[in-house]
């Protein structure tokens, strides 16, 4: 079980460490197709490592560090990819990147406020069965819709589909952000954190 937890944590860390090379590949992808293909490989690695990380996390059982690292790694990767694609390729548009990154910041800020107000060690805070500490179906829907758009952009899906996905991602991200905010504030009040 300890090996599974360690492997899961290392996979999450590896995804974060691949953010700079991915950004580098996006910057140079307009000059050389090699870098675009390398960015695609890094994206595929990120998705596969996330799936494997989840399986290993389930095997490991109680892994508070993994419960913290995995969603953080996912969101940091998605935010970095959206920002780099928006600034270099202008796709997705900045308004959509602002929504995606803004939701990430609001949810993480809510988590941080809850953690700081709880005045507990990270491990005991993460073991609470709370919207503040556990991912849920809404968060997964948001992350997966954002990831699908990244794939559509990097693998050159026809423009009409990409534009359609902009609106899907925007809607899912905003709706899930509101749900997290409402449930998070309610949960913080229940736990006496607000």
PyMOL commands that set and color helices and strands:
alter all, ss='L'
color gray80, all
select helices_A, chain A and resi 2-28+33-60+64-88+94-118+122-126+137-154+159-190
alter helices_A, ss='H'
color red, helices_A
deselect
rebuild
show_as cartoon
